[in-house]
């Protein structure tokens, strides 16, 4: 069962998506457009195969899990309304909103700053850099290696399916000194329409485009995440060679 409470996506994106939480807070339903459902449906078999392989072979992945896609039909008298939702794991499960700091990071700096109106608000890349004085997040060496491998795996998979506009959702708890991450918003494909939009914006404004091809997006995302997270001095006893071998 899902709560009737609704909240809006405050990540600073162009669209304000509607979310519903399950009563136990383990899952969320995200309202999406029909065309987004179509895109995800086309890659769903490959997607679930990818996650199964990651789970059974213990191959690192940072993708926030999508568990299903649904069409919801509501009948009011003679009228019928259809809406579309994604069922996902809730990355905010057991997160302390009073102290946690949340960021939506894409690796881009253009239009990636928003004023924080409330403490719980999710902010963007330039907020992250400003808040931290451009200092990266320190991690244990083994965790940094796992994260880097996971990002390499996931970004390669998404690129093969022409996916762009995904981001790393980062939740920092400064009290417990813990960080939770997950790659989200991975259902936007680089279509001919988006390619034309990018070309026109670049031609008219003579600025770096906000929409770039999947391969370029992958490289920018990997480079940025590598700068946003830094490894501490490694423990010589850590099985780094084993971790390094766990790649697609």
Secondary structure, DSSP 4 states (H G I P E B T S, - for coil): -EEEEEEE--S--SS--EEEEETTSSEEEEEE-HHHHHHHHHHHHHHHHHHHHHHHTT----BPPEEEEEEEEEEETTEEEEEEEEEEE-TTTT--TTTEEEEEE-S--TT------STT-EE-HHHHHHHTTTPPEEE-HHHHHHHHHHHHHHHHHHHHTTEE--EEEEEEETTTTEEEEEEE---EE--HHHHHHHHHHHHHH-S--SS--HHHHHHHHHHHHHHHEEEPPPPTTS-HHHHHT---
